[in-house]
């Protein structure tokens, strides 16, 4: 049995329009999978009066219209859906490959990450490209994926002073997490590389390439390939 | 159709509608007009449908040259306003013609005002909304604040047959001392004496008050002994009152999606408009209400808006 999952979902009141549903209180793939499954089931059976469903690490926020529904109704509905979870087919998560040009100007902190962990830069790149990272949650900025599964050999603390501007596409490490900055923003993560792929393109038919519950695999590319892909993206 | 040429942009002027819904799970905040009540009223005054884009004006208004005949209305903060140097009233529709100069000055009470034009401000919809999200550089007018030289378009709307005026007893006052109703949670169980502090103290709105959140100053709101300082990041609601490490509350607003600090209480929906009109130096006191009361007030507010709609459309 999955020990980290709550036996019963726990509910919290997030104001007069929000119901927070917790399935565990740890960062754990099984708990996150439960969150993802419930989000998918609810989106396929949209309950009346629900305006938005937001899955994160271990909880779902359900935003509702109090003129149409009530948290008690939503709790009953969730219990019913949960009981049926076993018989519902949940689509398997997708794996999205993200090409990354590591080091140099694109990854100014890769030497720090290597140095602090007694690794060579080549080893950092190899270790970072190995896992299929689980996207626990998307947020902070549009499309920012919070990824789980970083090798312990790469854990590195945040920068002491955050950068005021991290360039779009930067790939970083903060303690046991790794992630990508889809838009330029301030940030304190150790930057090890950059992707030429546009992770957030509001005008694109699908503005995002992935969602919470999907997986990301990094692939190391050369600076030449990076330049070529940037050109292709621009077309 | 070109309707406004921006001569001076004012303090922080953006295009907003009701907001961008359905993308919070991708890290896109709702955005939208911060004071939903004044926003709806501005649209009703020029006979627009509910979710029509307007200009959100903050503290200092813009100076605009009018480029087309139209009906306009400004609702929200008490603000001085002249049309060709002649004073015009807020909460009342007025007509303009090409060449007119509309000068919206500094707020006298409240913080935000909404300028609606019949037909609505026409900017491209991005992910289902015309609201500006400056942090993400999307929506509104090229994803940014207005600046001098910008030319703003409006859609085609039916001109008003007469003047529409908000009933004076329905115009909110914006006093510098606010009583804001809130429901405990989502993490009220992380606090004990902190809950007493939040409901029994005065908090001052600090200068760090924007569309992301309002930072307050007051007595420390402490977590109960032994409770963890942060939680696993979770989605936030507008109105959530977050307690960060410095124990000074932040009322979260519409440009935030996730956070890892506890939220001790959440402001009820109908009182968010009041908070949106608070300015630095104002005092906020929280009053505890139940979820049932909040829902009742929400439904009453909806009925009030429907009555108002009927009343104004007679004009």
Interface residues (C-beta under 8 A of the other chain):
Chain A: X12 X13 X14 X15 X16 X17 X18 X20 X25 X26 X27 X39 X51 X52 X53 X54 X55 X56 X57 X58 X59 X61 X63 X66 X67 X70 X71 X137 X138 X139 X140 X141 X142 X143 X144 X146 X182 X183 X185 X202 X203 X207 X208 X211 X212
Chain B: X21 X22 X23 X24 X25 X26 X27 X28 X126 X127 X135 X136 X137 X138 X183 X184 X185 X186 X187 X232 X233 X234 X235 X237 X239 X240 X257 X258 X263 X266 X267 X268 X269 X291 X294 X295 X298 X299 X302
